[in-house]
Amino acid sequence: QVQLVESGGGLVQPGGSLRLSCVASGRTFSIMGWYRQAPGRERELVATITRGGQPNYADSVKGRFTISGDNAKTRAYLQMNSLKPEDTAAYYCYFVSWIGVQTYWGRGTQVTVSS
């Protein structure tokens, strides 16, 4: 079983920055990253990173967000710059295990972009 602990959400003004972290215990990842869900909308991809370090971004965040992972393959970080009100959502850590290829989700951390 994998436990995911997210941190780094909060309230920020438009144009500001936040850094999200997700720490996994129990296994290493094949793919790790973030999805988000705003009220009344479906959950959508934000960014993921593969075990080999290949990132993948939603078009809406390209050039503003940067995802990274650690060498131990148990942590992922999302640096979010130039935040916009439309980035407001609950952000969920997404984890696919290297062994067993099982998918896990974090509980979510709220990001609110507002003046």
N, C-alpha and C positions, 0 to 999 in steps of 0.2 A: 504494500500500500504506500502511496506517495502522499505526503503532506505538503501543501503549497502555502507559503506565507507571503502575502503582498504588503508593500508599504510604499509610501511616498505620495499618495493622493492628497488633495486639499483644494483650497480656494485660491485662485490666482487671477490677476487682472489680464485683460487681453494684451497680447504681446509678451507676456511673461513666460517663465519656464518652470517645469517640474521634472523630477526624475523618479520614475517608478522602479521598484525592485521586486523581484520574486525569487524566493529561495525554496528549493525543493529538498525534501529529505527522503531517503529511502532508495532512490534510483537516480541514474543519470539520464539526460535527455537525448532523444533523437531530433526532436524539434521542440522549441520553446518560444513563447512569445505572448502576445496580448491581443485580446479582442475587446470590444466595447459595445455597450448597449445604452442608448438613450431612451427616455420614457416614450412609449408608444412606437418604438422602432425595433427592428430585428437586431440581434447580435451580429456584429460585423468585424471582419479582420482589421487589425491595426498594423501589426508587424510581427513577423516570426523570424527566427534564426535557426539554421540547421546545425547539426553536430559539427559539420565541416566549416561553419562560419558564414554560410551564405544567407544574407538577409533577404526578406521579402516585405514590401510595404504596400499598404493601400495607397491608391493614387492621391487621396485627399491629404495624406501626411508626408508624402515624399518631399524631401528638401527641408522639412521642419523637425521630423522625429528621427532618432537614431537608436537602433537596437544593438545590444552587445550581449555576449555571454562570457562566462568565466571558463578557465582552463579545466576546472573540475567537472564541467558540464552539469552543474546543479543550480546555477543562478543565471537570471536574465535581467537586463536593465533596459529601461526605455527612457532616453533623454528626449524630452518634449520641449521644443523651443517655439517661439512665435505662436503661442497658443491663441486659439480663436474661440468665441462663444460656442460655435458648432462642435468644438471638441468636448464639450460638456457631456459626461456619460459616466456610467460605472465601467471601470476597466477590469477585465478578468484575465488572470494569468492562465495560459494554456500550455500544457505539458504533454508530450508524447514520449513514453519511456523507450530507451534504447533496447532494453531487454523486455520482450513480451509485446512491444508496440501497443501499449495501452494509453488511453487518453484520460487526462485528469484536468480539472478546472479548479481555480482558486475561488474564494468567496467574493472577490471583487473589492475594489477600492474606488471611492468616488473622486472624480476630477470635475471641478466646477470652474468655468472661466467666465468671470463677470466683473463689471466695474461697479 
